[in-house]
Amino acid sequence: QVQLAESGGGLVQAGGSLRLSCGASGSTFMINRWGWFRQAPGKEREFVASILWSGGATSYADSVKGRFTISSDNDKMTVYLQMNSLNPDDTAIYFCFVDRGAYRAWGQGTQVTVSS
């Protein structure tokens, strides 16, 4: 099994930046892809960004393209989300995920709050 732990969330003003980290532990054998979802109060969890375990192809939600950058460091078993030009619509709990075949693991989430 894989355990995930997010960090780096906090309170930031609109236009500011945050960098989220997600560290993986346990078994990382045959992980295909990992990345981030987010969930705002009263809304469904939505996809944010993902990256291949190999660190190759990335994918982003349209709402964050050009502002967010996903990256990973397999030596540290960590995936990152650099978030720039934040706006209040980015306020949410951000969850890290890993996909291994049909299996998906989730972290506990880290709160990001963007004030106007």
N, C-alpha and C positions, 0 to 999 in steps of 0.2 A: 504494500500500500504506500501511498504518497501523502505526506503531510505538508501543508502550505501555510505560511504565515506572512501576512502583509504588514507593512509599516510605511510611514512617511506622510500619512494624512494629517490634516490640520485645518486651521482657519486662515484664509487668505483673501485679500481684497480683489475685486474684479481687475483683470489685467495682469495679475500676478502669476506666479509659477509654483508648482510643487513637483517633487519627484517621488513616486511610489516605488517600493521594492516588495518583492515576494520571494521568499526563500523556500526552497523545496528540501525535504528530507525524506528518509526512508528509501523505498525502491523507486528509482526513476527509469527502470528498464523499459525500453520500447515506448517511451512517450513520443507522440507524434507532434503535438502542438500545445502551446500554452499561451496564456494571456490574461485578459481582463474583461469583466463585466462590471456594470454598475447598476444600482437601484436607488432611485430617488423616493422620498416619502410619498406613499399613495400610488406609486407607479410600478410597472413590471420591471423585472431585471432585463437590462439590455446589453447587447454586445458592444464593446468598446474597441478592442484591438487584440490581435493575436500574432504569434510568430512561430515558425517551425522550431522544433527542439534543436535542430542543427544550426539555428540562427539565420536561416535563409529568408524565404518569402514572408512578408508581413501583410496584414489586413487591418483596415480601420473602418469604423463607422463613419458615414458621411459627416456627421455632426462634429467629429473631432479631427478630420483630415486637415493637415497643415498646422495644427496646433499641438497635437500629441505625437509622441514618438515612442514606440516600443522597442526594447532591446533586451538582450539576455547575455548572461555570462555562465556558461556551463561549468566552468571550473569552480565557480562560487555557487552553482545551482540556484541562480537568482535571475528573475525576470524583472524588468524595470518599466515604468511608464513615466516619461517626462511630459508634464502637462504645462503648456504655456498659454498665455492669453486667456486665462480662465475667466469664465463668466458665471453668474448665478445659476444658470441652467446646468452647470457641471456639478452642482451640489448633489452628492449622493454617497452611499456606501460603495466602495470599490472592492470587488472580489477578484481574487486571483483564481485561475483554473488551469488544470492540466488535462489533456485528453490522451488516453492510452487505449487504443481500439475503441470499443464501445463504452469504456469506463471514463467517467469524469469526476475529478476531485475538486473540491472547493476550499478556499481559505475562509477564515472567519470574517474578513472584511476590514477595511479601514475607512474612517469617515473623512470626507472632503467637504468643507463648507466654504463657499465663495460668497462674500458679502458685496453688496452693490454700493 
